[in-house]
Structure formats: structure tokens, C-alpha cells
Amino acid sequence: MARTLLQKPIVRHMLTAMAVAGVAASVLYAHPVAAQNDNGHILIADQFNNRVVEVDRKTHQVVWHFGNGSDLPGPHSVVGTNDAERFGPLTLISGTGTPPGFPGCSDTVNGCPDNRVFIVDPNGDIIWQYGQAGVAGSGPNQLNTPVQALFTIDFPYHPGPAVLIADQANERIIVVNLNHQIVWQYGTTGVAGSGPNQLNNPNSGEVLENGHILIADESNNRVIEVKPDLQIVKQFTAQGTVNGAAFASRLPNGDTLISDSNNNRIVEVDGTDHVVWQYLTNTQAGSNPTPLPTRAVRLHNGDTLISDQFNDRVIEVNKAGKIVFQQGALNSPGDGFNELNGPYDAKQIGDFTGLTPPFGF
């Protein structure tokens, strides 16, 4: 008989470590969890609807959500969410905030900041948080426009669970332990650049199986692979054509999948930075001419799940470029049935080949 997720040793270790860090064990173990694949459910950061939704890909119904739609950050709200990740029974959410003039924000002068990364349980209760609601900063327990986060086990130089955060406006990728201490950083805080230990608008970071960190350095139009000692060992630009590297992950075959946002494409490059596959998201009749896709993840079946941001949809395309699944109506924002508004991130739960350690738990 297949074990449930909570019966798997790596997950129990992870949750036990969180309990040691101050998260109540009763919260962590109170909810039975089904198999990791959750019947193919898709977790979506529905940016301008100020929510995270879990949808059943067969029925398109929302089966779980966090966020009450408010543009003020609070215990049951998230503003301008850019990223979400399910691990075990818990969900890690990046509350990025929304600039003035964008949907989902009523303050047309100051915008609607959030600046938190937090973990919620299945009931939607926040059980861990880094950053302060509505406060932008770079001091202890402060973030400025966190656009992505991931939960990792045994980060290089730091044994035990931690959270990696793309702290965009602070121009850094940081790793924070569960006691809210920064244990690793790439990028000089508050300094935008392309020199040693510098980033320009970093949009994501992933921990690779070799212990290196893959960073989408968005406004430098590159993806870099960095060793824990801060040395760059590889750089990917699709032969100098990438414009706005919004996300990157390493594929099992060694290629790198890049969300080339300003070119409205998803591009896969090999180890020599040559393009081996690409998909443009703005060629369909009725498409927004500049949808700026923000995330693409490769699924185990070889398809690619894409957050087609300003086309207001999440699509799954096969190798031939055929759409085999779509959540949301093309270029038609909304918050009703099978509608999204600027989805920034989507992952099929338990099926993301770029997932960071523990790999394949």
C-alpha cells in the first residue's frame, strides 16, 4: 500500500524540524494528507485577484484557496501574490505587493505593498512568516518586493530546512532559516549591477542537485548558476537573445528552461546555451500582444506548464506546442469560474521537475 505523504520519512523530518523552530506540532500533524500528486491539481498564484488557488484540472473548480481578495496584507489576505509552492500539507506563499495603477490595488498613488513570505496550513492559518506586512526594508525580518520563495532541506552550508527568497527590490537572493536568520545571500543589498555579487531585479532562485543556485537575473537578461561560495560557474542568455529572465529551472536532461518574459516566450537551452525548444505565448488569435509569461515548469510527462500572465491563463503545452490544458480565459481577466487575473506562477502539485531538495519527495 502506498504511504501517505506524512508517512514518508523526509516529510516527517521536515515537519519535525519546523516544530523545533517554533511551529506547533499539533498544527503540522493535524491534517491527513493524500498522495502528493493530488490528482493533478494545479496551484496558481492569481496575482491581481490577491489569492492563491488550487484547481482541479478536470473540472476547473477551485478546491482550496488562500486570500480574501483584500489589497491590505493581513492574516487571511495576500497582496499581489507572485509565487506559491505546496510542500507536504503546507503552502509557501510570496506576498509581493502591487504597484499603483495595476489591478487589485485601490491605492493609485502609493500602491499596495505586502512584503511577506509565509507558510499556511490547510486551514489557511499562517504558521511561519518572514517580512512585515506592508513594510519595505532590508533589515532583520524585512523584505522589499519578494517575488518568489521555495522551501529547501539541507541548503549548502546550512543543514536543516530553510526558505530561499528572491528579494527583488533589495537586489538579492537570500536563504533564511526557520529562526528568521539570513544564512546565505547572493547580491549586494540595495545595489543593482552585473558585477561580482551583483544582481539587477532578480526574479527567482532554485537550488540544484549539485548544490549550486540557479538565478533568473531578470533585468540583466541572463540566468546564472552560482556556487554557494558566490562564484558564477555558468551563464545562460540563449545566445544573447533573452530579454527579461523571469524564471529558470534545470531539467533532468541537463538543459535549462527559461521564462523569457519580454520576448513572450519560453525557451529551453542546452549546456552550450543553444536553443533546443521554444514556445511563444502571443501567437494565438485574440492574444494580448505582450502577455509577458512569467513562469514555465516542465512536468514529468514532458509537457510544460506556463503562467501566461497578461493572457490571464495557465496553459500546459506539449513538445509539439499544442495546448492540452488551460485554466482561465484567453486575455480576459476575471475572478469567477475558470477565470484568473494576471496569474504569475503555476505548478502541478508534486510534479515539477525543477523542484529543489528534497528531490521527488
C-alpha positions as CSV (number, residue, x, y, z in Angstrom):
1,M,0.0,0.0,0.0
2,A,1.3,3.5,-0.9
3,R,2.3,5.6,2.1
4,T,0.6,8.9,2.6
5,L,2.8,12.0,2.5
6,L,3.0,12.3,6.2
7,Q,4.3,8.7,6.5
8,K,7.3,9.5,4.3
9,P,10.5,9.9,6.4
10,I,11.7,13.0,4.6
11,V,8.5,14.8,5.1
12,R,8.2,13.9,8.8
13,H,11.8,15.1,9.2
14,M,10.9,18.4,7.6
15,L,7.8,18.9,9.7
16,T,9.6,17.9,12.9
17,A,12.3,20.5,12.1
18,M,9.6,23.1,11.7
19,A,8.1,22.2,15.1
20,V,11.5,22.5,16.7
21,A,11.7,26.0,15.2
22,G,8.6,27.0,17.0
23,V,5.7,25.9,14.7
24,A,3.3,23.9,16.8
25,A,3.4,20.1,16.0
26,S,-0.3,19.9,16.6
27,V,-0.8,22.3,13.6
28,L,1.6,20.3,11.4
29,Y,0.2,16.9,12.0
30,A,-3.5,17.7,12.5
31,H,-4.5,17.3,8.8
32,P,-4.4,13.9,7.0
33,V,-2.7,14.3,3.6
34,A,-3.4,12.3,0.4
35,A,-0.8,11.3,-2.1
36,Q,1.5,14.0,-3.3
37,N,0.1,14.3,-6.8
38,D,-3.4,15.4,-5.5
39,N,-5.0,14.1,-8.7
40,G,-3.2,16.6,-10.8
41,H,-4.3,19.7,-9.0
42,I,-2.7,22.9,-10.1
43,L,-1.6,25.6,-7.6
44,I,-1.8,29.1,-9.0
45,A,-0.6,32.5,-7.7
46,D,-3.5,34.5,-9.0
47,Q,-1.7,37.8,-8.8
48,F,-4.3,40.6,-9.3
49,N,-7.1,38.6,-7.6
50,N,-4.9,38.7,-4.5
51,R,-5.2,35.0,-3.9
52,V,-3.6,31.6,-4.3
53,V,-6.0,28.9,-5.7
54,E,-5.7,25.2,-6.1
55,V,-7.8,24.0,-9.0
56,D,-8.9,20.5,-10.2
57,R,-7.6,20.3,-13.7
58,K,-10.5,18.0,-14.8
59,T,-13.4,20.2,-13.5
60,H,-11.6,23.6,-13.3
61,Q,-13.1,24.1,-9.9
62,V,-11.2,25.8,-7.1
63,V,-10.8,23.2,-4.3
64,W,-8.7,25.3,-2.0
65,H,-7.6,28.9,-1.7
66,F,-5.8,31.5,0.4
67,G,-6.6,35.2,0.2
68,N,-9.8,37.0,0.7
69,G,-9.2,39.5,-2.1
70,S,-8.3,42.4,0.2
71,D,-5.5,44.7,-1.0
72,L,-4.3,45.1,2.6
73,P,-1.9,42.4,3.9
74,G,-3.2,40.5,6.9
75,P,-3.7,37.1,8.5
76,H,-6.1,36.0,5.8
77,S,-5.1,38.1,2.9
78,V,-2.2,38.3,0.4
79,V,-1.5,41.2,-2.0
80,G,-0.1,40.8,-5.5
81,T,0.9,37.2,-4.9
82,N,3.7,36.1,-7.3
83,D,4.6,32.6,-6.1
84,A,3.2,29.6,-4.3
85,E,4.6,26.2,-3.5
86,R,3.0,23.2,-1.9
87,F,5.2,21.0,0.3
88,G,3.6,18.3,2.4
89,P,0.3,19.7,3.7
90,L,1.7,23.3,3.8
91,T,1.8,26.1,1.3
92,L,4.6,28.7,0.9
93,I,3.3,32.0,-0.5
94,S,5.1,35.1,-1.6
95,G,3.1,38.3,-0.9
96,T,4.9,40.6,-3.4
97,G,2.5,43.6,-3.4
98,T,1.1,45.6,-6.3
99,P,2.3,48.9,-7.8
100,P,0.0,51.8,-8.2
101,G,-2.2,51.7,-11.3
102,F,-2.3,47.9,-11.5
103,P,-5.5,45.8,-11.0
104,G,-6.2,44.5,-7.5
105,C,-4.9,47.7,-5.8
106,S,-7.1,50.6,-4.8
107,D,-4.3,53.0,-3.9
108,T,-3.4,54.7,-7.1
109,V,-0.7,56.8,-5.5
110,N,1.3,54.6,-3.2
111,G,0.4,51.1,-4.4
112,C,-0.4,48.2,-2.2
113,P,2.7,46.6,-0.6
114,D,2.8,43.3,1.1
115,N,6.5,42.3,1.5
116,R,5.9,38.9,3.3
117,V,6.8,35.3,2.6
118,F,4.8,33.0,4.7
119,I,3.6,29.4,5.2
120,V,0.0,28.5,5.7
121,D,-1.6,25.3,6.9
122,P,-4.6,23.6,5.1
123,N,-7.0,25.8,7.1
124,G,-5.3,28.9,5.8
125,D,-3.6,29.9,9.1
126,I,-0.2,31.5,8.8
127,I,2.2,29.4,10.9
128,W,5.6,31.0,9.8
129,Q,6.4,34.3,8.3
130,Y,9.4,36.4,7.2
131,G,8.9,40.0,6.5
132,Q,6.4,42.5,7.9
133,A,3.0,43.3,6.4
134,G,3.2,46.4,4.3
135,V,6.7,47.3,5.4
136,A,9.5,47.6,2.8
137,G,13.0,47.3,4.2
138,S,16.3,45.4,4.2
139,G,16.9,45.0,7.9
140,P,16.2,41.9,10.1
141,N,12.9,40.3,9.2
142,Q,12.3,42.8,6.3
143,L,11.8,42.3,2.6
144,N,11.2,44.6,-0.4
145,T,9.1,43.1,-3.1
146,P,9.7,39.3,-2.6
147,V,8.7,37.7,-5.9
148,Q,9.5,34.1,-5.3
149,A,10.3,31.6,-2.5
150,L,11.0,28.0,-2.0
151,F,11.3,25.6,0.9
152,T,14.6,23.6,0.9
153,I,16.2,20.9,3.1
154,D,19.9,21.0,3.9
155,F,20.9,24.0,1.9
156,P,24.7,24.0,1.3
157,Y,26.5,25.5,4.3
158,H,23.3,25.3,6.3
159,P,22.0,21.9,7.3
160,G,18.2,21.7,8.0
161,P,15.2,23.4,6.5
162,A,15.3,26.9,5.2
163,V,13.4,29.3,2.8
164,L,15.1,30.8,-0.2
165,I,13.6,34.2,-1.2
166,A,14.1,36.3,-4.3
167,D,14.0,39.7,-2.5
168,Q,13.8,41.6,-5.7
169,A,13.9,45.3,-4.8
170,N,16.7,44.6,-2.4
171,E,18.6,43.1,-5.4
172,R,19.4,39.8,-3.6
173,I,18.6,36.2,-3.2
174,I,18.6,35.2,0.5
175,V,18.3,32.0,2.4
176,V,16.5,32.3,5.7
177,N,16.4,29.6,8.4
178,L,13.2,29.0,10.3
179,N,14.6,31.1,13.2
180,H,14.5,34.1,10.8
181,Q,18.2,34.4,10.3
182,I,19.8,35.0,6.9
183,V,22.3,32.2,6.4
184,W,23.2,32.9,2.8
185,Q,23.0,35.7,0.3
186,Y,23.9,36.4,-3.3
187,G,23.7,40.0,-4.5
188,T,24.7,43.2,-2.7
189,T,21.8,44.6,-0.8
190,G,20.3,47.6,-2.5
191,V,22.8,47.7,-5.3
192,A,21.7,46.9,-8.9
193,G,24.5,45.8,-11.1
194,S,26.1,43.0,-13.2
195,G,29.5,42.7,-11.5
196,P,30.6,40.2,-8.9
197,N,28.0,39.5,-6.3
198,Q,25.5,41.8,-8.0
199,L,22.0,41.3,-9.5
200,N,19.5,43.5,-11.3
201,N,15.9,42.8,-10.4
202,P,16.3,39.1,-9.5
203,N,13.1,37.2,-10.1
204,S,13.8,33.6,-9.0
205,G,16.3,31.3,-7.4
206,E,16.4,27.5,-7.5
207,V,18.7,25.1,-5.6
208,L,20.2,22.5,-8.0
209,E,21.1,18.9,-7.2
210,N,24.8,19.8,-7.3
211,G,24.2,22.4,-4.6
212,H,24.5,25.3,-6.9
213,I,21.9,28.1,-7.1
214,L,20.2,28.9,-10.4
215,I,19.2,32.6,-10.5
216,A,16.9,34.4,-13.0
217,D,18.6,37.8,-13.1
218,E,15.8,39.5,-14.8
219,S,17.0,42.9,-15.8
220,N,20.5,41.7,-16.6
221,N,18.8,39.4,-19.2
222,R,20.6,36.3,-18.0
223,V,20.3,33.2,-15.9
224,I,23.4,32.5,-13.8
225,E,24.4,29.4,-11.9
226,V,26.2,30.3,-8.7
227,K,28.2,28.1,-6.3
228,P,27.5,28.6,-2.6
229,D,30.8,30.4,-2.4
230,L,29.3,33.1,-4.7
231,Q,31.3,32.2,-7.8
232,I,29.4,32.2,-11.1
233,V,30.1,29.0,-12.9
234,K,27.7,29.3,-15.9
235,Q,25.6,31.9,-17.6
236,F,22.6,31.4,-20.0
237,T,21.2,34.0,-22.3
238,A,20.0,31.9,-25.3
239,Q,22.9,33.2,-27.3
240,G,22.3,36.8,-26.2
241,T,18.5,36.8,-27.0
242,V,16.9,36.6,-23.6
243,N,15.1,39.8,-22.6
244,G,13.7,39.7,-19.1
245,A,14.6,36.4,-17.5
246,A,11.6,35.8,-15.2
247,F,12.2,32.2,-14.1
248,A,14.6,29.3,-14.7
249,S,14.9,25.7,-13.7
250,R,17.3,22.9,-14.5
251,L,15.8,19.9,-16.4
252,P,16.6,16.3,-15.8
253,N,18.4,16.2,-19.2
254,G,20.7,19.0,-18.1
255,D,19.0,21.7,-20.2
256,T,17.8,24.9,-18.6
257,L,14.2,26.1,-19.0
258,I,13.9,29.9,-19.0
259,S,10.8,32.2,-18.9
260,D,11.9,34.8,-21.4
261,S,9.2,37.2,-20.4
262,N,9.8,40.3,-22.6
263,N,10.1,38.1,-25.7
264,N,6.8,36.4,-24.8
265,R,8.4,33.0,-25.0
266,I,9.5,30.0,-23.0
267,V,12.9,28.8,-24.2
268,E,14.9,25.7,-23.4
269,V,18.7,25.9,-23.8
270,D,21.3,23.2,-23.7
271,G,24.6,23.3,-21.8
272,T,26.2,25.4,-24.5
273,D,23.4,28.0,-24.4
274,H,21.9,27.0,-27.7
275,V,18.1,27.0,-28.1
276,V,16.6,23.5,-28.4
277,W,12.9,24.3,-27.9
278,Q,10.8,27.3,-27.5
279,Y,7.1,28.3,-27.3
280,L,5.6,31.8,-27.9
281,T,2.5,32.7,-25.9
282,N,1.3,35.6,-28.1
283,T,0.6,33.9,-31.4
284,Q,-3.0,32.7,-30.8
285,A,-5.9,34.7,-32.3
286,G,-7.2,37.1,-29.6
287,S,-4.0,37.0,-27.5
288,N,-2.6,40.0,-25.7
289,P,0.3,41.0,-28.0
290,T,2.6,41.3,-24.9
291,P,1.4,38.7,-22.4
292,L,4.8,38.6,-20.6
293,P,4.8,35.0,-19.4
294,T,6.4,34.7,-16.0
295,R,6.7,31.0,-15.1
296,A,7.3,27.8,-17.0
297,V,7.9,24.5,-15.4
298,R,8.5,21.1,-17.1
299,L,6.2,18.3,-16.0
300,H,7.2,14.6,-15.7
301,N,5.2,13.8,-18.9
302,G,7.4,16.2,-20.9
303,D,4.7,18.9,-21.2
304,T,5.4,22.5,-20.0
305,L,3.1,24.4,-17.6
306,I,3.1,28.1,-18.4
307,S,1.9,31.1,-16.4
308,D,0.8,33.3,-19.3
309,Q,0.5,36.4,-17.2
310,F,-1.4,39.1,-19.2
311,N,-3.3,36.5,-21.2
312,D,-4.9,35.7,-17.8
313,R,-4.4,32.0,-18.2
314,V,-2.3,29.0,-17.2
315,I,-1.6,26.6,-20.1
316,E,0.0,23.2,-20.5
317,V,1.7,22.7,-23.8
318,N,3.2,19.5,-25.2
319,K,6.5,19.3,-27.1
320,A,4.8,20.0,-30.4
321,G,3.4,23.3,-29.0
322,K,-0.2,22.1,-28.7
323,I,-2.2,23.4,-25.7
324,V,-3.5,20.3,-23.8
325,F,-4.9,22.2,-20.7
326,Q,-6.0,25.7,-20.0
327,Q,-7.2,27.4,-16.8
328,G,-8.5,30.9,-17.4
329,A,-10.0,32.6,-20.5
330,L,-7.6,34.0,-23.1
331,N,-6.8,37.7,-22.5
332,S,-10.0,38.0,-20.3
333,P,-9.3,38.8,-16.7
334,G,-11.9,37.8,-14.0
335,D,-12.4,36.2,-10.7
336,G,-15.3,33.8,-11.5
337,F,-15.4,30.2,-12.6
338,N,-12.4,29.3,-14.6
339,E,-11.1,32.9,-14.6
340,L,-7.8,34.4,-13.5
341,N,-6.3,37.8,-13.4
342,G,-2.6,38.1,-14.2
343,P,-1.5,34.6,-12.9
344,Y,2.2,34.8,-12.1
345,D,3.0,31.3,-11.1
346,A,1.5,27.8,-11.5
347,K,2.8,24.4,-10.5
348,Q,1.1,21.0,-10.7
349,I,1.3,19.7,-7.1
350,G,4.0,17.1,-6.8
351,D,5.0,17.3,-10.4
352,F,7.7,19.9,-11.2
353,T,11.0,18.6,-12.5
354,G,12.8,21.7,-11.3
355,L,11.8,21.1,-7.7
356,T,14.5,21.8,-5.1
357,P,15.7,19.4,-2.4
358,P,14.3,17.1,-1.2
359,F,14.1,16.0,-4.8
360,G,11.0,14.0,-5.6
361,F,9.8,13.6,-2.0
